[in-house]
Amino acid sequence: TRDVEIEYDLEAHPLQIKTDSVVGSNEQISVFLFSADSADMGFFKVKFYNLPHYYIHNCANKETPFPVGPPAEQDKIWTLTKTDTALIIECNGVDVLNYIFSESNLNACASTMGLDVKKIKFNSWDTASDAYRQQPVSCEKPVITHGIVTPGQDTVDNLVTYTVT
């Protein structure tokens, strides 16, 4: 869904975005962020140049290459985690950005991006996002003494059978 505000608590639930864009295609992820009263906080963008770049509105003057390059696979899951002080981006399990708002040279960054995000919007510029979801919750495998765990799954919603011996 493009150009529609979606209720989403980004601080409570990391956001995952699926893409299959080819590096060098110039496609982009573009996610606008809003506070509870729909105040526009800015947006986050990933641009698929030959070397992928990111941009955080109100925090940067230009698009910048990721400090750690995203994995080479064409199919990617981007995970956005936001705290009061940082935006953390992971791509296919690789940490590619940990942007600390207070380190920006723009004064508005920490005060604007430090607000709680309660709504998001994929706008019409977004040509790369194929799907989004809340990052699935996972938990540690249980520790069983004198028993067997079958099949040994560690993701919520999967059935785990305990056989005590």
Contacts in CASP RR format, 6 or more apart in sequence:
PFRMAT RR
TARGET T0000
AUTHOR 0000-0000-0000
METHOD contacts of the structure
MODEL  1
TRDVEIEYDLEAHPLQIKTDSVVGSNEQISVFLFSADSADMGFFKVKFYN
LPHYYIHNCANKETPFPVGPPAEQDKIWTLTKTDTALIIECNGVDVLNYI
FSESNLNACASTMGLDVKKIKFNSWDTASDAYRQQPVSCEKPVITHGIVT
PGQDTVDNLVTYTVT
1 122 0 8 1.000
2 122 0 8 1.000
2 123 0 8 1.000
2 124 0 8 1.000
2 126 0 8 1.000
3 121 0 8 1.000
3 122 0 8 1.000
3 123 0 8 1.000
3 124 0 8 1.000
4 121 0 8 1.000
5 34 0 8 1.000
5 38 0 8 1.000
5 119 0 8 1.000
5 120 0 8 1.000
5 121 0 8 1.000
6 119 0 8 1.000
6 120 0 8 1.000
6 121 0 8 1.000
7 118 0 8 1.000
7 119 0 8 1.000
8 15 0 8 1.000
8 117 0 8 1.000
8 118 0 8 1.000
8 119 0 8 1.000
8 120 0 8 1.000
8 134 0 8 1.000
9 116 0 8 1.000
9 117 0 8 1.000
9 118 0 8 1.000
10 33 0 8 1.000
10 80 0 8 1.000
10 82 0 8 1.000
10 116 0 8 1.000
10 117 0 8 1.000
10 118 0 8 1.000
10 120 0 8 1.000
11 82 0 8 1.000
11 83 0 8 1.000
11 84 0 8 1.000
11 116 0 8 1.000
11 117 0 8 1.000
13 134 0 8 1.000
13 135 0 8 1.000
14 79 0 8 1.000
14 80 0 8 1.000
14 81 0 8 1.000
14 82 0 8 1.000
14 134 0 8 1.000
14 135 0 8 1.000
15 31 0 8 1.000
15 79 0 8 1.000
15 80 0 8 1.000
15 120 0 8 1.000
15 132 0 8 1.000
15 133 0 8 1.000
15 134 0 8 1.000
15 135 0 8 1.000
16 77 0 8 1.000
16 78 0 8 1.000
16 79 0 8 1.000
16 80 0 8 1.000
16 132 0 8 1.000
16 133 0 8 1.000
16 134 0 8 1.000
16 135 0 8 1.000
17 29 0 8 1.000
17 31 0 8 1.000
17 77 0 8 1.000
17 78 0 8 1.000
17 80 0 8 1.000
17 129 0 8 1.000
17 131 0 8 1.000
17 132 0 8 1.000
18 75 0 8 1.000
18 76 0 8 1.000
18 77 0 8 1.000
18 78 0 8 1.000
18 129 0 8 1.000
18 130 0 8 1.000
18 131 0 8 1.000
18 132 0 8 1.000
19 27 0 8 1.000
19 29 0 8 1.000
19 48 0 8 1.000
19 75 0 8 1.000
19 76 0 8 1.000
19 78 0 8 1.000
19 128 0 8 1.000
19 129 0 8 1.000
19 130 0 8 1.000
20 74 0 8 1.000
20 75 0 8 1.000
20 76 0 8 1.000
20 130 0 8 1.000
21 27 0 8 1.000
21 48 0 8 1.000
21 74 0 8 1.000
21 76 0 8 1.000
21 127 0 8 1.000
21 128 0 8 1.000
22 48 0 8 1.000
22 74 0 8 1.000
23 48 0 8 1.000
23 49 0 8 1.000
23 50 0 8 1.000
23 51 0 8 1.000
23 52 0 8 1.000
24 48 0 8 1.000
24 49 0 8 1.000
24 50 0 8 1.000
25 48 0 8 1.000
26 47 0 8 1.000
26 48 0 8 1.000
26 49 0 8 1.000
27 47 0 8 1.000
27 48 0 8 1.000
27 127 0 8 1.000
27 128 0 8 1.000
28 45 0 8 1.000
28 46 0 8 1.000
28 47 0 8 1.000
28 48 0 8 1.000
28 125 0 8 1.000
28 126 0 8 1.000
28 127 0 8 1.000
28 128 0 8 1.000
29 44 0 8 1.000
29 45 0 8 1.000
29 46 0 8 1.000
29 78 0 8 1.000
29 126 0 8 1.000
29 128 0 8 1.000
29 129 0 8 1.000
30 43 0 8 1.000
30 44 0 8 1.000
30 45 0 8 1.000
30 122 0 8 1.000
30 123 0 8 1.000
30 125 0 8 1.000
30 126 0 8 1.000
30 129 0 8 1.000
31 43 0 8 1.000
31 44 0 8 1.000
31 45 0 8 1.000
31 80 0 8 1.000
31 120 0 8 1.000
31 121 0 8 1.000
31 122 0 8 1.000
31 126 0 8 1.000
31 129 0 8 1.000
32 40 0 8 1.000
32 42 0 8 1.000
32 43 0 8 1.000
32 120 0 8 1.000
32 121 0 8 1.000
32 122 0 8 1.000
32 123 0 8 1.000
33 40 0 8 1.000
33 41 0 8 1.000
33 42 0 8 1.000
33 43 0 8 1.000
33 44 0 8 1.000
33 113 0 8 1.000
33 117 0 8 1.000
33 119 0 8 1.000
33 120 0 8 1.000
34 40 0 8 1.000
34 41 0 8 1.000
34 117 0 8 1.000
34 118 0 8 1.000
34 119 0 8 1.000
34 120 0 8 1.000
34 121 0 8 1.000
35 41 0 8 1.000
35 115 0 8 1.000
35 116 0 8 1.000
35 117 0 8 1.000
35 118 0 8 1.000
35 119 0 8 1.000
36 116 0 8 1.000
36 118 0 8 1.000
36 119 0 8 1.000
38 119 0 8 1.000
39 115 0 8 1.000
41 58 0 8 1.000
41 112 0 8 1.000
41 113 0 8 1.000
41 115 0 8 1.000
41 117 0 8 1.000
42 57 0 8 1.000
42 58 0 8 1.000
42 112 0 8 1.000
43 56 0 8 1.000
43 57 0 8 1.000
43 123 0 8 1.000
44 54 0 8 1.000
44 55 0 8 1.000
44 56 0 8 1.000
44 57 0 8 1.000
44 80 0 8 1.000
44 87 0 8 1.000
45 54 0 8 1.000
45 55 0 8 1.000
45 56 0 8 1.000
45 57 0 8 1.000
45 63 0 8 1.000
45 125 0 8 1.000
46 52 0 8 1.000
46 53 0 8 1.000
46 54 0 8 1.000
46 78 0 8 1.000
46 89 0 8 1.000
46 128 0 8 1.000
47 53 0 8 1.000
47 54 0 8 1.000
47 55 0 8 1.000
47 63 0 8 1.000
48 128 0 8 1.000
51 65 0 8 1.000
51 69 0 8 1.000
52 65 0 8 1.000
52 66 0 8 1.000
52 69 0 8 1.000
52 70 0 8 1.000
53 63 0 8 1.000
53 64 0 8 1.000
53 65 0 8 1.000
53 66 0 8 1.000
54 63 0 8 1.000
54 64 0 8 1.000
54 66 0 8 1.000
54 89 0 8 1.000
54 97 0 8 1.000
54 99 0 8 1.000
55 62 0 8 1.000
55 63 0 8 1.000
55 64 0 8 1.000
56 87 0 8 1.000
56 99 0 8 1.000
56 109 0 8 1.000
56 113 0 8 1.000
58 106 0 8 1.000
58 108 0 8 1.000
58 109 0 8 1.000
58 112 0 8 1.000
58 113 0 8 1.000
59 99 0 8 1.000
59 101 0 8 1.000
59 104 0 8 1.000
59 106 0 8 1.000
59 108 0 8 1.000
59 109 0 8 1.000
59 113 0 8 1.000
60 104 0 8 1.000
60 106 0 8 1.000
61 105 0 8 1.000
61 106 0 8 1.000
66 89 0 8 1.000
66 96 0 8 1.000
66 97 0 8 1.000
67 96 0 8 1.000
67 97 0 8 1.000
68 94 0 8 1.000
68 95 0 8 1.000
68 96 0 8 1.000
68 97 0 8 1.000
69 91 0 8 1.000
69 94 0 8 1.000
69 96 0 8 1.000
70 76 0 8 1.000
70 91 0 8 1.000
70 92 0 8 1.000
70 94 0 8 1.000
70 96 0 8 1.000
71 91 0 8 1.000
71 92 0 8 1.000
71 93 0 8 1.000
71 94 0 8 1.000
73 92 0 8 1.000
76 91 0 8 1.000
76 92 0 8 1.000
77 91 0 8 1.000
77 92 0 8 1.000
77 93 0 8 1.000
78 89 0 8 1.000
78 90 0 8 1.000
78 91 0 8 1.000
79 89 0 8 1.000
79 90 0 8 1.000
79 91 0 8 1.000
79 93 0 8 1.000
79 135 0 8 1.000
80 87 0 8 1.000
80 88 0 8 1.000
80 89 0 8 1.000
81 87 0 8 1.000
81 88 0 8 1.000
81 89 0 8 1.000
81 90 0 8 1.000
81 135 0 8 1.000
82 88 0 8 1.000
82 113 0 8 1.000
82 117 0 8 1.000
84 114 0 8 1.000
84 116 0 8 1.000
85 100 0 8 1.000
85 101 0 8 1.000
85 102 0 8 1.000
85 110 0 8 1.000
85 114 0 8 1.000
86 98 0 8 1.000
86 99 0 8 1.000
86 100 0 8 1.000
86 101 0 8 1.000
87 97 0 8 1.000
87 99 0 8 1.000
87 101 0 8 1.000
87 113 0 8 1.000
88 95 0 8 1.000
88 97 0 8 1.000
88 98 0 8 1.000
88 99 0 8 1.000
89 95 0 8 1.000
89 96 0 8 1.000
89 97 0 8 1.000
89 98 0 8 1.000
89 99 0 8 1.000
90 96 0 8 1.000
101 109 0 8 1.000
101 110 0 8 1.000
101 113 0 8 1.000
101 114 0 8 1.000
102 109 0 8 1.000
102 110 0 8 1.000
104 110 0 8 1.000
122 129 0 8 1.000
122 132 0 8 1.000
136 155 0 8 1.000
136 156 0 8 1.000
136 157 0 8 1.000
137 156 0 8 1.000
138 154 0 8 1.000
138 155 0 8 1.000
138 156 0 8 1.000
139 154 0 8 1.000
139 156 0 8 1.000
140 154 0 8 1.000
141 149 0 8 1.000
141 152 0 8 1.000
141 154 0 8 1.000
142 149 0 8 1.000
142 160 0 8 1.000
142 162 0 8 1.000
144 162 0 8 1.000
144 164 0 8 1.000
146 164 0 8 1.000
146 165 0 8 1.000
147 162 0 8 1.000
147 163 0 8 1.000
147 164 0 8 1.000
147 165 0 8 1.000
148 162 0 8 1.000
148 163 0 8 1.000
148 165 0 8 1.000
149 160 0 8 1.000
149 161 0 8 1.000
149 162 0 8 1.000
149 163 0 8 1.000
150 160 0 8 1.000
150 161 0 8 1.000
150 163 0 8 1.000
151 160 0 8 1.000
151 161 0 8 1.000
152 160 0 8 1.000
153 159 0 8 1.000
153 160 0 8 1.000
END
